[in-house]
Amino acid sequence: MLQSLVPGKLWLAPLAGFTDRAFRILCKENGADVLVSEMVSADGLIRDGGKTLMLMEFGDYERPFAIQLFGSDPLVMAKAAECALNYKPDLIDINMGCPVKKVVKRGAGSALMKTPEIAARIVEEVKRAIAGSIPLSVKFRSGWDQSSINYLDFGLKMQESGADLLCLHPRTTSQMFSGISNWEHIARLKEALDIPLIGNGDISTPEKAAQIYEQTKCDAIMIGRGALGQPWLFNNIKSYLSAATYQPRTLDMLKNTMLRHLELALRYKPEAVIIKEMRSQLCHYLKGYVGAAQIRARINRAGSILEYHAIISKL
Ligand SMILES: Cc1cc2nc3c(=O)[nH]c(=O)nc-3n(C[C@H](O)[C@H](O)[C@H](O)COP(=O)(O)O)c2cc1C
């Protein structure tokens, strides 16, 4: 079962607020191999469902597909995993890397790196709940802060507790998303583990993808922010790894991808929601575009999909 998840696979990282069905499908069309849901609150699932349940919806085209859960109570996480199984994902991933205050103050996300015993119990209970039907992965960071780097012991503990696959984003919680990912941590963990490891952090070009494989020997890579505004990065990475070349961005590529993104977005959410949510997505496409500041301002003022179309067609 792990064969479709590693080796050499390109994962789209979970990015809450960005990697909804539309963006995931767009990335799949552009070469992503494995997709992950936005993070799903285990407490939210048990308490109210509704919006939380919607985060777990996906289609067969999105396979192999992982549902990512976050929470801090092993038994609630196990219940949430049982609920997630109804959606028939190919993998359950546990978020132990989220640094956001709202999450860590409840002992979830990367706060679990400070309580490895609870983290281990979560893995054991979730593993029991899914009863080996699909693999289980854990995504985590290097540690809480510079004085408590514990990714190595933590990763080995997760392996021992039953994780089938790990993903390391080598920054500390206190770094949030600043500074540079320390890929050396990925290399060290890879060497110590028996289970596969996915490398993540700052892979924004095909050259960096080649470099992280070379430097860390990780089994697969996961790309987050690098895919925003350039979902074709996945195909470019594949092309670069196999033939040392790739297609630079063209204006046609940019416009067609933006239009396709809008089209997919409208398929899954109402126009009023799309107009708001697509603002930041569309602005990402303008990275490196001459005159981007004025176009971004127009995007931020636009009040309809037609206006978005007009802006894109004039690029
Ligand atoms: C806006 C945003 C939302 C994120 N949401 C999640 C999430 O829901 N679950 C998770 O495990 N990581 C989340 N992350 C972290 C990413 O998955 C990834 O680990 C991190 O951005 C580093 O990879 P990158 O440099 O390729 O972006 C988020 C990051 C950003 C910037």
Ligand as a Chemical Component Dictionary entry (heavy atoms), coordinates in Angstrom:
data_LIG
# 
_chem_comp.id                   LIG 
_chem_comp.type                 NON-POLYMER 
_chem_comp.pdbx_formal_charge   0 
_chem_comp.three_letter_code    LIG 
# 
loop_
_chem_comp_atom.comp_id 
_chem_comp_atom.atom_id 
_chem_comp_atom.alt_atom_id 
_chem_comp_atom.type_symbol 
_chem_comp_atom.charge 
_chem_comp_atom.model_Cartn_x 
_chem_comp_atom.model_Cartn_y 
_chem_comp_atom.model_Cartn_z 
_chem_comp_atom.pdbx_ordinal 
LIG C1  C1  C 0 -1.039 28.851 5.050 1  
LIG C2  C2  C 0 -0.474 27.565 5.558 2  
LIG C3  C3  C 0 -1.332 26.588 6.015 3  
LIG C4  C4  C 0 -0.821 25.378 6.500 4  
LIG N1  N1  N 0 -1.684 24.410 6.917 5  
LIG C5  C5  C 0 -1.198 23.199 7.352 6  
LIG C6  C6  C 0 -2.068 22.146 7.733 7  
LIG O1  O1  O 0 -3.305 22.249 7.683 8  
LIG N2  N2  N 0 -1.497 20.983 8.164 9  
LIG C7  C7  C 0 -0.129 20.811 8.226 10 
LIG O2  O2  O 0 0.352  19.738 8.612 11 
LIG N3  N3  N 0 0.696  21.780 7.842 12 
LIG C8  C8  C 0 0.204  22.959 7.396 13 
LIG N4  N4  N 0 1.071  23.926 6.968 14 
LIG C9  C9  C 0 2.513  23.606 6.871 15 
LIG C10 C10 C 0 2.839  23.031 5.477 16 
LIG O3  O3  O 0 2.167  21.835 5.235 17 
LIG C11 C11 C 0 4.349  22.796 5.292 18 
LIG O4  O4  O 0 4.786  21.870 6.237 19 
LIG C12 C12 C 0 5.156  24.078 5.444 20 
LIG O5  O5  O 0 4.548  25.157 4.775 21 
LIG C13 C13 C 0 6.585  23.898 4.897 22 
LIG O6  O6  O 0 6.568  23.477 3.560 23 
LIG P1  P1  P 0 6.746  24.488 2.318 24 
LIG O7  O7  O 0 8.005  25.247 2.545 25 
LIG O8  O8  O 0 6.799  23.598 1.112 26 
LIG O9  O9  O 0 5.549  25.391 2.334 27 
LIG C14 C14 C 0 0.583  25.142 6.528 28 
LIG C15 C15 C 0 1.431  26.149 6.061 29 
LIG C16 C16 C 0 0.935  27.346 5.584 30 
LIG C17 C17 C 0 1.903  28.393 5.086 31 
# 
loop_
_chem_comp_bond.comp_id 
_chem_comp_bond.atom_id_1 
_chem_comp_bond.atom_id_2 
_chem_comp_bond.value_order 
_chem_comp_bond.pdbx_ordinal 
LIG C1  C2  SING 1  
LIG C2  C3  SING 2  
LIG C2  C16 DOUB 3  
LIG C3  C4  DOUB 4  
LIG C4  N1  SING 5  
LIG C4  C14 SING 6  
LIG N1  C5  DOUB 7  
LIG C5  C6  SING 8  
LIG C5  C8  SING 9  
LIG C6  O1  DOUB 10 
LIG C6  N2  SING 11 
LIG N2  C7  SING 12 
LIG C7  O2  DOUB 13 
LIG C7  N3  SING 14 
LIG N3  C8  DOUB 15 
LIG C8  N4  SING 16 
LIG N4  C9  SING 17 
LIG N4  C14 SING 18 
LIG C9  C10 SING 19 
LIG C10 O3  SING 20 
LIG C10 C11 SING 21 
LIG C11 O4  SING 22 
LIG C11 C12 SING 23 
LIG C12 O5  SING 24 
LIG C12 C13 SING 25 
LIG C13 O6  SING 26 
LIG O6  P1  SING 27 
LIG P1  O7  DOUB 28 
LIG P1  O8  SING 29 
LIG P1  O9  SING 30 
LIG C14 C15 DOUB 31 
LIG C15 C16 SING 32 
LIG C16 C17 SING 33 
# 
